[in-house]
Amino acid sequence: MNALFSKTVLSAASLIALGAAMLPGAASAGEVNNRVNRQQARINQGVASGQLTGREYNHDESRLDRINAAREHDLKMNGGHLTAAEHSRLNQRLNGDSRQIYFTKHNLSHQPGAPTI
């Protein structure tokens, strides 16, 4: 009976793993959306703390809006799922956006006497 139970548990785990592998679009769409939300929170925190100027906020916000619009377009075109290529492309764009948010939050443009552009 113990061996039968082990085989049943192993089979159930295999089916769950197979099911998860067959639905990468749904999971990846959620992952990308979570990243967009976290980056939005980082931008908002930068404004609240004074780390971002108005110009930096507008720039970071519009860049994130464009990425989110591309995500929504990709989801609409594929019935609510992202292809592997779309997921990869969006993640690359979010990586660049994350680096830019970090830079704008840590530059010295908000310091007194900093040159204005």
RADA-V208830 format. One record per pair of residues at least 6 apart in sequence whose ideal C-beta (glycine too) atoms are under 6 Angstrom apart, sorted by sequence separation. I is the first residue (numbers start at 0). J is the second residue. D is the distance in Angstrom with one decimal. If there is no record, write none. Layout:
I & J & D
I & J & D
This chain:
45 & 51 & 3.9
107 & 113 & 5.4
73 & 81 & 5.6
46 & 56 & 5.3
73 & 85 & 4.5
42 & 59 & 5.0
70 & 89 & 5.6
38 & 63 & 5.7
66 & 92 & 5.0
35 & 67 & 5.1
63 & 96 & 6.0
62 & 96 & 5.6
31 & 70 & 5.5
59 & 100 & 5.5
59 & 103 & 5.9
28 & 74 & 5.9
55 & 103 & 4.3
51 & 103 & 5.9
28 & 81 & 5.0
27 & 81 & 4.9
50 & 104 & 4.4
24 & 80 & 2.8
52 & 108 & 5.6
24 & 81 & 5.0
52 & 109 & 5.6
31 & 89 & 5.0
27 & 86 & 4.0
34 & 93 & 5.0
41 & 100 & 5.4
45 & 104 & 4.5
49 & 109 & 5.9
